[in-house]
Amino acid sequence: MILYMVMNTVKIIVERAADGTYSAYGESVPAYGMGDTADVAKTEALKGLEIYLQENKAENIPDVLKGSYEVVYQMDVQSLLDYYKGIFTNAAFERITGVNQRQMQHYASGYRNPGPVTKKKIEAALHRLGSELLSLEL
């Protein structure tokens, strides 16, 4: 008999504030962080989560944090485009996702927000790129 261990997923939401700073917080766990960059905010949220786990008794810890868990990050499209603007141009995003550059600029500026279908299209394109890069050898 084969037993499969199910790993819990902890979602950390990362958002860019109007002042250009970032915040990161747990969707269903007590993790909070802020910083000038998304990386700093994510690191601070993970540090806060570690402190929470160290300082609390097992019965006070949410089930999702008991045993093994993986952390996934969720960003809104505007925060994502701002975070990666030094890596991807709107032209690059258009090539990867098929979403028009002008529309990407509207999303980046916050003038418009993509609908659920477009969000999934952008996410799927980025995941395909990530998979392609992971399979690459130099």
Rosetta silent file (secondary structure, phi, psi, omega in degrees, C-alpha in Angstrom):
SEQUENCE: MILYMVMNTVKIIVERAADGTYSAYGESVPAYGMGDTADVAKTEALKGLEIYLQENKAENIPDVLKGSYEVVYQMDVQSLLDYYKGIFTNAAFERITGVNQRQMQHYASGYRNPGPVTKKKIEAALHRLGSELLSLEL
SCORE:     score description
SCORE:     0.000 S_00000001
   1 L     0.000  132.930  179.090    0.000    0.000    0.000 S_00000001
   2 L  -102.424  127.952  176.089    1.317    3.423   -0.964 S_00000001
   3 L  -103.613  132.605  177.929    0.547    6.353    1.314 S_00000001
   4 L  -105.781  129.485  177.459    0.609    9.814   -0.114 S_00000001
   5 L   -89.942  123.652  179.505    1.408   12.699    2.154 S_00000001
   6 L   -89.993  124.766  178.757   -0.689   15.721    1.350 S_00000001
   7 L   -92.548  132.888  177.194    1.177   18.965    1.773 S_00000001
   8 E   -72.899  155.480  178.099   -0.848   21.935    2.937 S_00000001
   9 E  -116.750  127.393  176.211   -0.742   25.174    1.006 S_00000001
  10 E  -108.861  121.076 -179.469   -0.331   28.534    2.707 S_00000001
  11 E   -97.448  127.214  174.123   -1.247   31.487    0.508 S_00000001
  12 E  -111.102  123.738 -179.013    0.513   34.806    1.035 S_00000001
  13 E   -94.152  128.422 -178.451   -1.074   37.746   -0.765 S_00000001
  14 E  -115.147  126.703 -178.017    1.352   40.424   -1.958 S_00000001
  15 E  -134.282  146.668  175.634    0.035   43.872   -2.859 S_00000001
  16 E   -95.672  130.229  179.036    1.573   47.161   -3.895 S_00000001
  17 L   -86.459  167.217 -179.357    0.271   50.200   -2.023 S_00000001
  18 L   -60.369  -29.234 -179.351   -0.359   53.633   -3.560 S_00000001
  19 L   -83.638    2.912  176.946    2.870   54.922   -1.981 S_00000001
  20 L    93.027   -7.789  176.741    4.911   52.258   -3.811 S_00000001
  21 L   -82.556  169.541 -179.860    5.562   50.027   -0.797 S_00000001
  22 E  -120.320  149.935  171.053    4.447   46.422   -0.616 S_00000001
  23 E  -125.951  151.609  177.397    2.514   44.447    1.953 S_00000001
  24 E  -137.526  134.139 -178.731    2.269   40.680    2.292 S_00000001
  25 E  -148.893  151.075 -179.918   -0.236   38.839    4.444 S_00000001
  26 E   -75.487  138.728  178.604   -1.509   35.335    4.955 S_00000001
  27 L   -67.227  -41.320 -177.632   -4.881   34.483    3.511 S_00000001
  28 L  -136.616   17.795  178.370   -5.786   32.219    6.416 S_00000001
  29 L  -134.398  155.796 -179.299   -2.718   32.360    8.657 S_00000001
  30 L   -79.931   81.178  177.319   -1.212   35.085   10.849 S_00000001
  31 L  -131.443  124.551 -177.215    1.581   36.260    8.543 S_00000001
  32 E  -140.890  139.500  176.330    2.166   39.949    7.913 S_00000001
  33 E  -156.732  153.666  176.944    4.999   41.908    6.343 S_00000001
  34 E  -138.971  155.815  176.694    5.722   45.249    4.742 S_00000001
  35 E  -177.606  172.071  178.905    8.633   46.663    2.797 S_00000001
  36 L   -71.504  -20.201  178.219    9.923   48.842    0.019 S_00000001
  37 L  -129.276  162.710  176.788    9.971   45.808   -2.284 S_00000001
  38 H   -63.558  -37.941  179.902    7.816   42.732   -2.695 S_00000001
  39 H   -61.234  -43.037  178.784   10.777   40.556   -1.686 S_00000001
  40 H   -64.162  -44.588 -179.748   11.184   42.404    1.624 S_00000001
  41 H   -61.702  -42.530  179.340    7.451   42.190    2.346 S_00000001
  42 H   -64.734  -43.784  179.597    7.407   38.435    1.599 S_00000001
  43 H   -61.573  -43.456  179.604   10.485   37.838    3.778 S_00000001
  44 H   -64.586  -38.703  178.138    8.967   39.806    6.653 S_00000001
  45 H   -64.492  -41.754  178.956    5.697   37.865    6.407 S_00000001
  46 H   -67.158  -37.732  175.851    7.592   34.550    6.534 S_00000001
  47 H   -62.135  -44.243  178.189    9.632   35.743    9.531 S_00000001
  48 H   -61.136  -37.952  178.151    6.403   36.700   11.295 S_00000001
  49 H   -65.925  -41.536  177.259    4.973   33.273   10.554 S_00000001
  50 H   -61.115  -44.357  179.086    8.086   31.583   12.009 S_00000001
  51 H   -63.043  -42.815  178.386    7.822   33.669   15.186 S_00000001
  52 H   -57.668  -45.802 -179.007    4.128   32.819   15.467 S_00000001
  53 H   -64.999  -36.924 -179.405    4.899   29.085   15.207 S_00000001
  54 H   -72.104  -34.383 -171.626    7.668   29.330   17.816 S_00000001
  55 H   -92.678   -6.652 -176.310    5.644   31.344   20.308 S_00000001
  56 L  -114.583  151.180  176.390    2.337   29.445   20.242 S_00000001
  57 L   -75.397  154.143 -176.352    1.248   26.113   21.600 S_00000001
  58 H   -53.874  -37.807 -177.767    0.282   23.396   19.128 S_00000001
  59 H   -70.490  -15.967  178.959   -3.428   23.667   19.977 S_00000001
  60 H   -95.319   -4.280 -176.898   -3.417   27.363   18.992 S_00000001
  61 L   -91.693  133.029  178.486   -1.807   26.794   15.595 S_00000001
  62 L   -59.852  146.216 -177.994   -4.099   26.485   12.548 S_00000001
  63 H   -54.247  -35.625 -177.418   -4.228   22.990   11.020 S_00000001
  64 H   -61.541  -23.577 -179.419   -2.779   24.243    7.732 S_00000001
  65 H   -94.738   -1.979  178.938    0.489   25.019    9.566 S_00000001
  66 L   -87.597  128.571 -177.344    0.762   21.626   11.250 S_00000001
  67 L    83.586 -154.604 -177.572    3.138   19.316    9.422 S_00000001
  68 L   -82.668  142.913  175.034    4.534   20.150    6.022 S_00000001
  69 E  -149.150  155.055  174.568    3.262   23.067    4.008 S_00000001
  70 E  -115.396  149.828  179.127    4.269   25.015    0.951 S_00000001
  71 E  -102.324  130.487  172.730    3.934   28.745    0.517 S_00000001
  72 E  -120.407  149.077 -177.948    2.389   30.178   -2.643 S_00000001
  73 E  -111.976  139.006  177.029    2.172   33.861   -3.432 S_00000001
  74 E  -118.965  130.582  176.570   -0.764   35.664   -4.975 S_00000001
  75 E  -126.668  147.724  170.625   -0.404   39.083   -6.605 S_00000001
  76 L   -76.545  162.515 -173.806   -2.938   41.250   -8.358 S_00000001
  77 H   -62.348  -40.836  179.532   -2.064   42.036  -11.982 S_00000001
  78 H   -60.991  -44.931  178.233   -1.094   45.650  -11.274 S_00000001
  79 H   -64.542  -40.949  178.525    1.357   44.594   -8.543 S_00000001
  80 H   -60.573  -48.077 -178.801    2.755   41.826  -10.747 S_00000001
  81 H   -64.457  -37.328  177.172    3.371   44.188  -13.662 S_00000001
  82 H   -67.344  -44.061 -177.170    5.018   46.741  -11.368 S_00000001
  83 H   -61.884  -39.813 -176.002    7.174   44.093   -9.692 S_00000001
  84 L   -99.665   11.263 -175.926    8.459   42.694  -12.997 S_00000001
  85 L   -63.118  -24.077  176.581    8.678   45.957  -14.971 S_00000001
  86 L   -80.214  -10.043 -178.597   12.477   45.827  -14.872 S_00000001
  87 L  -109.299  -44.430 -177.571   12.414   42.353  -16.421 S_00000001
  88 L  -114.566  131.993  170.045    9.449   42.371  -18.794 S_00000001
  89 L   -85.837  169.490  175.198    8.341   45.184  -21.064 S_00000001
  90 H   -62.639  -32.959  177.254    4.718   45.467  -22.125 S_00000001
  91 H   -64.429  -39.950  178.360    5.854   44.121  -25.502 S_00000001
  92 H   -66.279  -42.093  177.395    7.315   41.061  -23.776 S_00000001
  93 H   -62.542  -38.602  177.823    4.106   40.522  -21.825 S_00000001
  94 H   -62.568  -44.149 -179.239    2.131   40.803  -25.066 S_00000001
  95 H   -63.323  -40.807 -177.960    4.351   38.204  -26.714 S_00000001
  96 H   -73.296  -42.778 -170.457    4.062   35.816  -23.761 S_00000001
  97 H  -101.703  -23.465 -174.157    0.346   36.286  -23.013 S_00000001
  98 L    83.095    3.922  178.160   -1.228   37.504  -26.244 S_00000001
  99 L   -89.690  129.371 -178.072   -2.718   40.462  -24.346 S_00000001
 100 L   -50.541  139.815  179.819   -2.311   43.781  -26.198 S_00000001
 101 H   -56.660  -41.662 -179.240    0.476   46.097  -24.935 S_00000001
 102 H   -63.022  -40.556  177.956   -1.923   48.993  -24.533 S_00000001
 103 H   -65.147  -40.860  177.269   -4.224   46.850  -22.410 S_00000001
 104 H   -59.522  -40.540  178.909   -1.224   45.748  -20.307 S_00000001
 105 H   -63.863  -38.110  176.120   -0.361   49.411  -19.750 S_00000001
 106 H   -62.489  -40.639  178.545   -3.924   50.037  -18.533 S_00000001
 107 H   -67.046  -42.339 -178.092   -3.537   47.139  -16.080 S_00000001
 108 H   -63.913  -36.662 -177.930   -0.098   48.354  -14.940 S_00000001
 109 H   -82.648  -14.181 -176.569   -1.371   51.871  -14.267 S_00000001
 110 L    85.172    3.551  178.737   -4.500   50.667  -12.487 S_00000001
 111 L   -63.006  -37.056  176.568   -6.682   52.440  -15.061 S_00000001
 112 L  -136.250  158.657  175.064   -8.374   49.113  -15.763 S_00000001
 113 L  -118.942  137.829  179.221   -8.440   45.716  -14.143 S_00000001
 114 L   -70.200  149.609  175.029   -8.435   42.491  -16.128 S_00000001
 115 L   -76.304  173.171 -177.799  -11.437   40.222  -15.903 S_00000001
 116 H   -56.953  -39.450 -178.719  -11.196   36.677  -14.550 S_00000001
 117 H   -66.161  -43.507  179.869  -10.584   35.134  -17.998 S_00000001
 118 H   -67.684  -38.492  176.311   -7.732   37.544  -18.772 S_00000001
 119 H   -58.151  -46.611  179.590   -6.193   37.007  -15.331 S_00000001
 120 H   -64.353  -36.674  178.595   -6.156   33.259  -15.941 S_00000001
 121 H   -62.945  -44.784  178.778   -4.710   33.814  -19.418 S_00000001
 122 H   -64.835  -45.817  179.851   -1.828   35.880  -17.966 S_00000001
 123 H   -60.658  -46.619 -179.464   -1.264   33.370  -15.160 S_00000001
 124 H   -62.202  -40.005  179.519   -1.247   30.392  -17.535 S_00000001
 125 H   -64.834  -41.919  178.409    1.215   32.146  -19.859 S_00000001
 126 H   -66.628  -37.382  177.153    3.588   32.902  -16.978 S_00000001
 127 H   -65.953  -39.888  176.439    3.369   29.311  -15.749 S_00000001
 128 H   -61.393  -44.295  177.971    4.169   28.039  -19.255 S_00000001
 129 H   -60.941  -44.261  178.940    7.188   30.348  -19.376 S_00000001
 130 H   -60.768  -43.930  178.309    8.283   29.160  -15.940 S_00000001
 131 H   -62.875  -41.249  179.105    7.982   25.506  -16.967 S_00000001
 132 H   -63.310  -44.192  179.478    9.925   26.174  -20.132 S_00000001
 133 H   -65.195  -37.595  178.760   12.686   27.922  -18.189 S_00000001
 134 H   -66.040  -28.259 -178.347   12.844   25.109  -15.608 S_00000001
 135 L   -89.007   -1.935 -176.783   13.378   22.549  -18.378 S_00000001
 136 L   -81.819  137.117  173.280   16.169   24.576  -19.986 S_00000001
 137 L  -121.265  142.589  177.826   19.794   23.510  -19.701 S_00000001
 138 L  -114.061    0.000    0.000   22.786   25.631  -20.634 S_00000001
